[in-house]
C-alpha cells in the first residue's frame, strides 16, 4: 500500500487571474497558502486484476475505458496505468464545492500516489504541470492553475501566471511572528452552500474577455496580490484586512453569481462585529468564508455570523507520500 497526503489551500488575493483569458494577455498573480486540511489517496494492488475505485461512489471495472470518473481515467492514461489497482480517497472536508481547491488537490494527490506506485517520484513543478494537463487539457475543465500549484508546492506562495503558460513560484518571505499573527487572526466559517466552480468560472472568463471593466478589476486584484506580499514581508499584518475587503468587492463585480444575499449578510455581520476584511474562498456562490480579525473579536464575530466554524492552520508541506510499502507487484 502507498498513501499520499495533499493539502487544500486558501487563496487570499488574485483568484481569476490564473485563467488563460487573462494571463495570456498579461501576467496574472495569486497569493495563497496551503492549509492543514488534507486529501488522502491510497493505492494497493488489486487481486485478480481489474480496477476498483472508492470515492463518494464505488466503481469496479475491468478496463480503463470503463471508468466513469473522468479525473481517475485521465490520470491513469497520463501515467500509463492500465489496471490491477485498488484506489481509495478520503478528505478532511466535504469533497466538492468548498472553495478550498479540493478537485485539484485530489488530482495532485492521485498523480503523486500513482507515480510512486509506478516507481517514480515527481517533483512539485512537474506534478502541478501534470495535474493541469489532466484537468484542463484532458478533461476540459474551465479552471485556472493556482490550485494545482498550491497543492503540489505547499506553504504560502505568490504564483505568477505568464503569457507563455509557465508558472513562477515564489515563497512569501516573512518573519515567523508575522506568520503566526496572520494565522491567529484568521477565522473560517462554512456557509453550507456547495456549488460547482465550472459554471462560475465560465461566466467570469466570458466577462473578462468581453468587458473592459472586468479586466480592469482583475488587473487591480493582481496589484493587490503584490501589495499583500510586500505588507507581509514588512510585518504589516494590519494592512491585510483592507486588501482582502477591496479584493472581495472587486471580485463580486466580475460576473453574476459570485455572491448572494445570504453571503452578503454574513459578510456584513462579520465586519460590523470587528472583522477587518474577508472574502468567500474559491470561485464564489458557496463554500467557506474567511475573515481577518484580532483574536479578541473572534467570539463576537462567530456569534454574529452564526455559521459552523472551522479551525485552520497553515501547512508548509505540499503533496507527499506518507506511507510507502509496495508489494513486488507494484513496481512493474
C-alpha positions as CSV (number, residue, x, y, z in Angstrom):
1,X,0.0,0.0,0.0
2,X,1.1,3.6,-0.8
3,X,-0.7,6.7,0.6
4,X,-0.3,10.3,-0.4
5,X,-1.4,13.3,1.6
6,X,-2.1,16.6,-0.2
7,X,-3.0,19.9,1.4
8,X,-6.1,22.0,0.5
9,X,-5.5,25.7,0.1
10,X,-6.8,29.2,1.0
11,X,-6.5,31.8,-1.8
12,X,-6.2,35.3,-0.4
13,X,-5.9,37.6,-3.5
14,X,-5.7,37.4,-7.3
15,X,-8.1,34.5,-8.0
16,X,-9.3,34.6,-11.6
17,X,-6.0,36.0,-12.9
18,X,-4.9,32.3,-13.3
19,X,-7.4,31.8,-16.1
20,X,-5.9,31.8,-19.6
21,X,-8.4,34.5,-20.8
22,X,-6.4,36.9,-18.5
23,X,-2.8,35.7,-18.2
24,X,-2.3,35.1,-21.9
25,X,-2.7,38.8,-22.4
26,X,-0.9,40.0,-19.3
27,X,0.7,38.2,-16.3
28,X,-1.7,37.0,-13.5
29,X,-0.7,36.6,-9.9
30,X,-2.3,34.8,-6.9
31,X,-1.2,34.7,-3.2
32,X,-2.4,31.6,-1.4
33,X,-1.4,29.2,1.4
34,X,-1.7,25.5,1.8
35,X,-3.6,24.6,5.0
36,X,-3.7,21.7,7.5
37,X,-6.7,20.1,5.9
38,X,-5.8,17.3,3.5
39,X,-6.9,14.8,0.8
40,X,-5.6,11.3,1.2
41,X,-5.3,8.8,-1.7
42,X,-4.2,5.2,-1.2
43,X,-3.4,2.6,-3.8
44,X,-3.0,-1.1,-3.4
45,X,-2.5,-3.9,-6.0
46,X,-5.9,-5.5,-6.7
47,X,-6.0,-9.3,-6.5
48,X,-7.4,-10.7,-9.7
49,X,-6.8,-7.7,-11.9
50,X,-9.2,-5.0,-12.9
51,X,-9.7,-1.6,-11.3
52,X,-11.6,-0.7,-8.1
53,X,-12.1,2.9,-7.2
54,X,-13.6,4.1,-3.9
55,X,-14.5,7.8,-3.6
56,X,-18.0,9.3,-2.9
57,X,-19.1,6.3,-5.1
58,X,-17.5,2.9,-5.8
59,X,-16.5,1.7,-9.3
60,X,-15.3,-1.8,-10.1
61,X,-14.4,-2.2,-13.8
62,X,-12.3,-4.5,-16.0
63,X,-10.8,-1.9,-18.3
64,X,-9.6,1.7,-18.1
65,X,-12.1,3.0,-20.7
66,X,-14.9,1.8,-18.4
67,X,-14.1,4.2,-15.6
68,X,-16.8,6.8,-15.2
69,X,-14.8,9.3,-13.0
70,X,-13.0,11.5,-15.6
71,X,-10.1,12.6,-13.4
72,X,-9.3,9.0,-12.4
73,X,-9.4,7.9,-16.1
74,X,-7.4,10.8,-17.3
75,X,-4.7,10.5,-14.6
76,X,-4.3,6.7,-15.3
77,X,-4.0,7.4,-19.0
78,X,-1.4,10.2,-18.4
79,X,0.8,7.9,-16.2
80,X,0.2,4.7,-18.3
81,X,-1.6,2.8,-15.5
82,X,-3.7,0.1,-17.2
83,X,-5.2,-1.7,-14.2
84,X,-4.6,-4.2,-11.4
85,X,-5.1,-1.5,-8.7
86,X,-7.5,-0.5,-6.0
87,X,-7.6,3.2,-5.1
88,X,-9.4,4.9,-2.2
89,X,-9.8,8.6,-1.4
90,X,-10.7,10.3,1.9
91,X,-10.7,14.0,2.8
92,X,-10.8,16.2,5.9
93,X,-13.6,18.4,4.5
94,X,-16.5,18.0,2.0
95,X,-15.2,16.8,-1.3
96,X,-16.9,19.3,-3.6
97,X,-17.9,23.0,-3.7
98,X,-15.9,24.2,-0.7
99,X,-13.7,26.8,-2.4
100,X,-10.6,25.1,-1.0
101,X,-9.4,23.6,-4.2
102,X,-10.5,20.1,-3.4
103,X,-10.8,18.8,-7.0
104,X,-7.2,19.9,-8.0
105,X,-5.9,18.7,-4.6
106,X,-7.4,15.3,-5.3
107,X,-5.8,15.3,-8.8
108,X,-2.4,16.2,-7.5
109,X,-2.7,13.6,-4.7
110,X,-3.8,10.9,-7.2
111,X,-0.9,11.6,-9.5
112,X,1.5,11.6,-6.6
113,X,0.5,8.2,-5.3
114,X,0.1,6.6,-8.7
115,X,3.6,7.8,-9.9
116,X,5.0,6.4,-6.7
117,X,3.2,3.1,-7.4
118,X,5.0,3.1,-10.8
119,X,8.3,3.7,-9.1
120,X,8.6,7.4,-9.9
121,X,8.9,10.4,-7.6
122,X,7.6,13.5,-9.4
123,X,9.0,16.9,-8.3
124,X,6.4,19.5,-7.3
125,X,6.7,21.5,-10.5
126,X,6.2,18.5,-12.8
127,X,3.3,17.2,-10.5
128,X,1.5,20.6,-10.9
129,X,2.0,20.6,-14.6
130,X,0.6,17.1,-15.0
131,X,-2.4,18.0,-12.8
132,X,-3.1,21.0,-15.1
133,X,-2.8,18.7,-18.1
134,X,-5.3,16.2,-16.6
135,X,-7.9,18.7,-15.5
136,X,-7.7,21.4,-18.1
137,X,-6.5,19.7,-21.3
138,X,-7.7,16.1,-21.0
139,X,-10.9,16.8,-19.0
140,X,-11.7,20.2,-20.4
141,X,-12.4,21.9,-17.1
142,X,-12.6,25.7,-17.5
143,X,-10.4,26.3,-14.4
144,X,-7.2,28.1,-13.7
145,X,-3.8,26.8,-12.5
146,X,-3.5,28.1,-8.9
147,X,-5.0,25.1,-7.1
148,X,-2.7,22.5,-8.7
149,X,0.4,24.5,-7.8
150,X,-0.7,25.3,-4.3
151,X,-1.4,21.6,-3.6
152,X,1.9,20.4,-5.2
153,X,4.2,23.0,-3.5
154,X,2.6,23.7,-0.1
155,X,3.5,26.7,2.0
156,X,2.5,30.3,1.3
157,X,3.4,31.4,-2.1
158,X,3.0,34.1,-4.8
159,X,2.2,32.3,-8.0
160,X,2.7,34.2,-11.3
161,X,1.0,33.0,-14.4
162,X,2.8,34.1,-17.5
163,X,1.5,34.6,-21.1
164,X,3.7,31.6,-22.3
165,X,1.8,29.3,-19.9
166,X,4.7,29.0,-17.5
167,X,4.1,29.5,-13.7
168,X,6.6,31.1,-11.4
169,X,6.5,30.1,-7.7
170,X,7.9,32.5,-5.1
171,X,7.6,31.7,-1.4
172,X,6.3,34.7,0.7
173,X,9.2,35.6,2.9
174,X,8.2,36.9,6.3
175,X,9.2,36.7,10.0
176,X,7.8,33.8,12.0
177,X,5.9,36.2,14.3
178,X,4.2,37.7,11.3
179,X,3.1,34.3,10.0
180,X,1.9,33.4,13.5
181,X,-0.1,36.6,13.9
182,X,-1.7,36.2,10.4
183,X,-2.7,32.6,11.3
184,X,-4.1,33.6,14.7
185,X,-6.3,36.4,13.1
186,X,-7.9,34.1,10.5
187,X,-11.4,32.8,11.0
188,X,-13.1,30.4,8.6
189,X,-16.8,29.6,8.5
190,X,-18.7,27.0,6.4
191,X,-21.7,28.5,4.6
192,X,-23.3,25.1,4.0
193,X,-23.7,26.1,0.3
194,X,-22.0,23.9,-2.2
195,X,-21.6,24.7,-5.9
196,X,-19.7,23.7,-9.0
197,X,-17.0,26.2,-9.8
198,X,-17.0,25.5,-13.6
199,X,-20.1,27.5,-14.5
200,X,-19.0,30.4,-12.4
201,X,-15.5,30.4,-14.0
202,X,-17.0,30.1,-17.5
203,X,-19.1,33.2,-16.8
204,X,-16.1,35.0,-15.3
205,X,-13.9,34.2,-18.3
206,X,-16.5,35.5,-20.7
207,X,-16.8,38.7,-18.7
208,X,-13.1,39.3,-18.7
209,X,-13.0,38.6,-22.5
210,X,-15.9,41.0,-23.3
211,X,-15.9,43.7,-20.6
212,X,-13.0,46.1,-20.2
213,X,-14.2,47.0,-16.6
214,X,-13.9,43.3,-15.6
215,X,-10.4,43.1,-16.9
216,X,-9.5,46.4,-15.0
217,X,-10.9,44.9,-11.8
218,X,-8.8,41.8,-12.2
219,X,-5.8,43.8,-13.0
220,X,-6.3,45.7,-9.7
221,X,-6.6,42.4,-7.9
222,X,-3.3,41.4,-9.3
223,X,-1.8,44.6,-8.0
224,X,-3.3,43.8,-4.6
225,X,-1.5,40.4,-4.6
226,X,1.9,42.1,-4.8
227,X,0.8,44.6,-2.2
228,X,-0.2,41.9,0.3
229,X,3.1,40.1,-0.4
230,X,5.0,43.3,0.4
231,X,3.0,44.0,3.5
232,X,3.5,40.6,4.9
233,X,7.3,40.8,4.2
234,X,7.3,44.1,6.1
235,X,5.3,42.7,9.0
236,X,2.2,44.8,8.3
237,X,-0.5,42.3,9.2
238,X,-2.8,45.2,10.0
239,X,-2.9,46.2,6.3
240,X,-4.1,42.7,5.1
241,X,-7.7,43.1,6.1
242,X,-8.3,46.1,3.9
243,X,-6.6,44.3,1.0
244,X,-9.0,41.3,1.4
245,X,-12.0,43.6,1.7
246,X,-11.1,45.6,-1.5
247,X,-10.3,42.4,-3.4
248,X,-13.7,40.8,-2.4
249,X,-15.6,43.9,-3.5
250,X,-13.8,43.8,-6.9
251,X,-14.4,40.1,-7.3
252,X,-18.1,40.5,-6.9
253,X,-18.1,42.8,-10.0
254,X,-16.5,40.2,-12.3
255,X,-19.7,38.2,-13.0
256,X,-23.2,37.4,-11.7
257,X,-23.5,34.6,-9.1
258,X,-20.2,35.1,-7.2
259,X,-22.2,36.3,-4.1
260,X,-25.8,36.2,-3.0
261,X,-27.9,37.9,-0.3
262,X,-27.0,35.3,2.4
263,X,-23.3,35.6,1.7
264,X,-23.5,39.4,1.7
265,X,-25.4,39.4,5.0
266,X,-22.9,37.1,6.7
267,X,-20.0,39.3,5.4
268,X,-21.6,42.5,6.6
269,X,-22.4,40.9,10.1
270,X,-18.8,39.9,10.5
271,X,-17.5,43.3,9.5
272,X,-19.8,45.0,12.0
273,X,-18.6,42.6,14.7
274,X,-14.9,43.6,14.2
275,X,-13.5,41.9,11.2
276,X,-11.0,44.0,9.2
277,X,-11.7,42.2,5.9
278,X,-12.6,38.9,4.4
279,X,-13.7,37.0,1.3
280,X,-15.5,34.0,0.1
281,X,-12.9,31.3,-0.7
282,X,-12.9,29.9,-4.2
283,X,-14.8,30.8,-7.3
284,X,-17.9,32.0,-5.4
285,X,-21.5,31.2,-4.5
286,X,-20.7,28.9,-1.6
287,X,-18.1,27.0,0.4
288,X,-16.1,28.7,3.1
289,X,-16.0,32.4,4.3
290,X,-12.6,33.7,5.5
291,X,-12.3,36.8,7.8
292,X,-9.3,38.5,9.4
293,X,-9.8,40.0,12.9
294,X,-7.9,40.3,16.2
295,X,-8.4,37.2,18.3
296,X,-10.3,39.0,21.0
297,X,-13.0,39.7,18.4
298,X,-13.4,36.2,17.1
299,X,-16.1,35.1,19.5
300,X,-18.2,38.1,18.8
301,X,-17.8,37.6,15.1
302,X,-18.8,33.9,15.4
303,X,-22.0,35.0,17.3
304,X,-22.8,37.5,14.6
305,X,-22.3,35.2,11.7
306,X,-23.9,32.0,13.3
307,X,-22.2,29.6,10.9
308,X,-20.1,26.5,11.7
309,X,-16.5,27.5,12.4
310,X,-13.5,25.5,11.1
311,X,-10.1,25.8,12.8
312,X,-7.5,26.3,10.2
313,X,-3.7,26.4,10.3
314,X,-1.0,26.8,7.6
315,X,0.8,23.8,6.1
316,X,4.4,24.1,4.9
317,X,4.3,20.8,3.1
318,X,2.9,20.1,-0.4
319,X,1.8,16.7,-1.7
320,X,3.9,13.9,-0.2
321,X,3.9,10.2,0.3
322,X,3.1,9.5,3.9
323,X,3.1,5.6,3.7
324,X,5.1,3.5,1.3
325,X,5.1,-0.3,1.4
326,X,4.9,-1.5,-2.2
327,X,4.5,-5.2,-2.9
328,X,6.6,-6.9,-5.5
329,X,3.8,-6.5,-8.0
330,X,3.6,-2.7,-7.6
331,X,6.8,-1.7,-9.3
332,X,6.4,-3.3,-12.7
